[in-house]
Amino acid sequence: MPEFVCEKCGKREFHENEDTLKIAINVHNQFCRGKENQAHSFMHRDDAHLEPMDPERANDEKDVPILNK
């Protein structure tokens, strides 16, 4: 069975169909977290813009912040 092991994070991807495996590898490469517990973000913001873009929806109905800071 074809497989792939990511050099950055060590995750193993495998699939019987080689075309499907290529798609899975492509998706993994786009979203690879690197090493565990490493800081990462799929939405890159600089330190000057950490406040929510929509303050009215920054908290849920229980007034708990939705985004981790």
C-alpha positions as a LaTeX table, in Angstrom:
\begin{tabular}{lrrr}
\hline
Residue & $x$ (\AA) & $y$ (\AA) & $z$ (\AA) \\
\hline
Met1 & 0.00 & 0.00 & 0.00 \\
Pro2 & 1.51 & 3.39 & $-0.97$ \\
Glu3 & 2.37 & 5.62 & 1.95 \\
Phe4 & 3.99 & 8.96 & 2.80 \\
Val5 & 5.65 & 10.09 & 6.03 \\
Cys6 & 5.96 & 13.84 & 6.53 \\
Glu7 & 9.50 & 14.94 & 7.37 \\
Lys8 & 8.28 & 18.00 & 9.31 \\
Cys9 & 5.70 & 16.44 & 11.66 \\
Gly10 & 6.13 & 12.68 & 11.23 \\
Lys11 & 2.49 & 12.06 & 10.26 \\
Arg12 & 1.95 & 8.97 & 8.12 \\
Glu13 & $-0.48$ & 9.18 & 5.21 \\
Phe14 & $-1.47$ & 6.04 & 3.32 \\
His15 & $-4.14$ & 4.95 & 0.86 \\
Glu16 & $-4.77$ & 2.08 & $-1.52$ \\
Asn17 & $-5.38$ & 4.45 & $-4.43$ \\
Glu18 & $-2.22$ & 6.32 & $-5.42$ \\
Asp19 & $-4.13$ & 9.29 & $-6.89$ \\
Thr20 & $-6.07$ & 9.73 & $-3.65$ \\
Leu21 & $-2.80$ & 9.54 & $-1.69$ \\
Lys22 & $-1.33$ & 12.32 & $-3.85$ \\
Ile23 & $-4.34$ & 14.51 & $-3.02$ \\
Ala24 & $-4.00$ & 13.71 & 0.70 \\
Ile25 & $-0.29$ & 14.58 & 0.58 \\
Asn26 & $-1.04$ & 17.87 & $-1.17$ \\
Val27 & $-3.63$ & 18.82 & 1.47 \\
His28 & $-1.29$ & 17.76 & 4.28 \\
Asn29 & 1.56 & 19.86 & 2.86 \\
Gln30 & $-0.69$ & 22.92 & 2.81 \\
Phe31 & $-1.81$ & 22.49 & 6.43 \\
Cys32 & 1.14 & 20.72 & 8.09 \\
Arg33 & 1.58 & 21.94 & 11.67 \\
Gly34 & 5.24 & 21.02 & 11.89 \\
Lys35 & 6.27 & 19.76 & 15.30 \\
Glu36 & 3.60 & 19.39 & 17.98 \\
Asn37 & 3.22 & 22.27 & 20.47 \\
Gln38 & 4.83 & 24.60 & 17.95 \\
Ala39 & 3.11 & 27.93 & 17.43 \\
His40 & 1.15 & 27.90 & 14.19 \\
Ser41 & $-1.72$ & 29.66 & 12.56 \\
Phe42 & $-3.60$ & 29.28 & 9.31 \\
Met43 & $-4.66$ & 32.93 & 9.55 \\
His44 & $-1.53$ & 34.99 & 9.84 \\
Arg45 & $-1.90$ & 38.22 & 11.79 \\
Asp46 & 0.83 & 40.47 & 12.95 \\
Asp47 & 1.12 & 41.46 & 16.61 \\
Ala48 & $-0.31$ & 44.92 & 15.94 \\
His49 & $-3.68$ & 43.47 & 14.85 \\
Leu50 & $-4.64$ & 40.91 & 17.48 \\
Glu51 & $-8.02$ & 42.44 & 18.32 \\
Pro52 & $-11.09$ & 40.78 & 16.75 \\
Met53 & $-12.16$ & 42.28 & 13.43 \\
Asp54 & $-15.80$ & 42.15 & 14.50 \\
Pro55 & $-16.05$ & 43.17 & 18.19 \\
Glu56 & $-19.80$ & 42.46 & 18.32 \\
Arg57 & $-19.17$ & 38.77 & 17.64 \\
Ala58 & $-15.90$ & 38.39 & 19.56 \\
Asn59 & $-17.69$ & 36.51 & 22.38 \\
Asp60 & $-20.29$ & 33.76 & 22.25 \\
Glu61 & $-23.73$ & 33.92 & 23.90 \\
Lys62 & $-22.17$ & 33.11 & 27.31 \\
Asp63 & $-19.70$ & 36.02 & 26.90 \\
Val64 & $-16.78$ & 33.61 & 26.42 \\
Pro65 & $-14.17$ & 34.74 & 23.85 \\
Ile66 & $-14.42$ & 32.68 & 20.66 \\
Leu67 & $-10.81$ & 33.09 & 19.55 \\
Asn68 & $-7.83$ & 32.14 & 21.68 \\
Lys69 & $-5.34$ & 34.96 & 22.12 \\
\hline
\end{tabular}
